[in-house]
């Protein structure tokens, strides 16, 4: 098992190395892209800081707590982009038949489809974001303990399972319809709602964000636990949703492969 994981790690490193070389070839384009990310992140923080100066409470949360929700959203979103950027390129692979070659290789086709093109820009952007986030949280009036940090890390792992499941479902749609763009951008739009606690939205949107596309359990609950706020759903329920969604997505992936028509058929 460990040897198999090491093999996948080596494959991912090789893929990341190729993506890094492409980034150096198109360095000015990537520099502009990173600059855009920095500006967007900075403008979001400016908005929250302006909100802090003019508002004391937002839907039963303090503005300092709202900033933690945003930083949690930003962290999970960047991690997903770092590892699963390959999903955005899956449609051409199905239409041209390149996916056939992935199925013929000993490495998992799902692994290659998910991680086929790591986002170097987000990888570079991740470390400064973590540093800035830590500096911001240190200066906020929030209650964070070692226990809450430990549970936050556990729930981050659970969030990664949910993120993985959602991206696998996008690949399933890609196999069945040869189109993922509409679905992935729908996911991105719903993901942006996670910048604020899912509990502030009205029904039925709140139900959708917790139990249909579980953005709330992916972002809101970990942030609430970090802040020592009673979570919207229990840690047990959140963990079960994460594990169940991951298992179901794998089953749907295997089901979709049986209905895949290769370019040669």
N, C-alpha and C positions, 0 to 999 in steps of 0.2 A: 504493500500500500504506500509506504513512504517512498520507495523507489519510483513508483508511478507518479506520485506528486512531484518528485524532483524532476522527472522527465517533463511534466507539464510546465513546471517553473522554468526549465531551460528553454522550452518552446516559446513561452511568453517573453522571456528575456530577449530571445532572438528576434521575435516580432517587434518588441519595443525598440530594439537597436535599429532595425530597419526603418521604423517610424521616426526615430531620432535623426537618422541620416537624411530622410526626406525633409525633415524640419529645417536642417541646416542648408539644404539646397534651396528651399523656399523661405529663407530666414526673415526676409523683410515682410513677407505676407504673414508669417507666424508672429513676428514682432507686433504688427498692427493688430492681429487677433488678440494677443495677450494684453496689449494696451487697452483694447475695447473691454476685455474682461475686468481689468483693473478699474477702468472708469465706471463700469456698471456696478461693481462691488462698492466702490467709493461713493457713488451717488445714492445707493441704497442705504449705506451707513449715514450719509448726510441727512437723508429723509428721516431715518429713525432718531437721529440726534436732534433734529428740528422738532420732531414729534415729542421728544423728551422735554424740551424746553417749554412746550405749550400745552402738553396734556400730562396729567398725572396717572390716570387710570384708563385702560382700554379693555372693555368687555371683561371686567373683573381681574385683569392682569395689569401689573405696573409696566411702564414703558421699558424699564430695565429688563424685565422678564420677556417682553416682546423682542428685545434685541437678542436675547439668548435663543428664542425660537427661530429668528432669522438666521443666526449663525449656525444653528443645527441644520436647518434646511440647506444652507450653502455648503456645509461640509459633506452631507450625504449626496447632494447633487453632483459635487465635484468628483467624489469617489466613483459614482456611477459612470460619469463621463470618462474618467481615467481608464477604467477597465472594460466598459461595454460600448465603446464608440463604434465597434465593428458592426453593431446592429443597424446603424444608419446606412451601411453599404451592402446590406444583405439582399435587397431587391435585385440589383444588377447581377449578383451571383446566381440567383435562381433563374432569371430570365436568360442569361447567356450560357448557363450550364456549368459555370465554374464550381457551383456547389457539388456537382457530381464528383469532382476530384477530391473534395473534402471527405465525402462519404467513402471513397476508396482508400483512404489513408488510415493507418493504425491509431492516429490521434483522434479523439472524440470530435465529431463534426460540430457538435453543440459548443464545445470549448472554442473551436476555431471561429465559429460564426459569431460568438459573443465577444471574443477578445482579439479578433483578427486585426484590428488597427487601434492600438492604444493611443489615447489622445495625449501627446507630449506636452501640448500647451497647458492642459489642465494639470498634468503631472508637475510641471514647473510652477504653476500657479498655486498648487496645493500647500507647499511648505510655507510660503509667505502668508497665505490665508490662515493656516493654523497658528502661526506666530501672532498675527494681528488679532485673531479671535481671542487668543489667550490673554493678550494685553488688554483688550476691551473688557472681557469678563472680569478680570482682576479689579477693574475700576468701577464695576457696577454694584449697586446695592441689592445683591441677591444672596441667598443662603445656599451655599454649596458645601457638602461634606464629603469625606472620603468614601463613605458608604454610597452616597448618591452618584459619585463619579464611577464607582465599581459597577453599579446597576446600569448606569448610562452606557458604559462600554459593552456590557452584556446585551443591552437593547440595540446598540449600534450594530452588533453582529446580526441580531435578528432583523434589523432594518436592511442589512446587506442581503439577507435571504429574500426579503420582500422585493427589493430592487432587482435581484437576479430573476425572481419569478416573473416579474412584470416584463422584463426584457426578453425572457424566454417566450412569453405569450406573444410578444410582438413578432418574434421569429416564426412562431406557429402560424400567425396570420400571413406572414410573408410566404411560407410554403404553400398555403392554401390559396392565396390570391395573387402571389408574386408582387405584392405591394405592401410596403411598411411605412412609407412616409407619412400618410395621414394618421396612422395609429400612433407612431412615435411622437408626432407633434401634438396629438391629443393628450398623450401621457405627459409631455412637457408642460402643456397648459395646466393640467390638473396638478402637476408637481409644484408649479408656482403658487398655487393656493396654500401650499405648506409653509410659505413664508410667515403665515399667521396661524395661530392655533386652530385646528379643525373644529374645536368646540364653539368657536364664535360664529360659525355659519349656521344658517337656518336649515331645517329639514325641507326636502329630502337630501339636500347637498351634504349635510353632515353625515347622514347614514352612508352615502356613497363614498365619502372620504375615509370612513372607518371600515366598511365591510365589503364594498365592491371594488374600489381601487384604494387599498388601505394606506393612503398617504398619511392619515392621522396617526396610525399605529407606527408608521415608519419615521415620522418626524415629531409630531406633537407629544406622544407618550414619552419618548426618550428625553425630550426637553423638560417635560413636567417632572419626571423623576430626577433629573439633574438639579432642578430648582427646588426639590423637596416639596413640590405641589402634589396633592392627591391626583393620580393619573386619571384621565378620562375613561380608560378601560384598564382592567387589572393587568399586571405584568404577566400572569399566567395566560390570560386570554390573548394578549398581544403576542406572546411567544408561540401559542398554538396557531394563531393566524399566520405567523411567519413561516413556521414549519409546514403547515398544511398547504399554504400557497406554493411553497417551493416544491413539495412532493407532487401536487396536482399539476404544476407547470411541466415537470419532467414527464409525467404520464401523457400529457397532451402533446408534448414534443415527440415522444415515441409513436403516439397515435398518428400525428401529422406526417411522420416519415413514411408510414405505410401508404399514404395517399399522395406522396410526392411523385410527380411525373418528370423524369429527367429530360434533359434537352434532346437525348437520342431516342426517346420513346414517342 
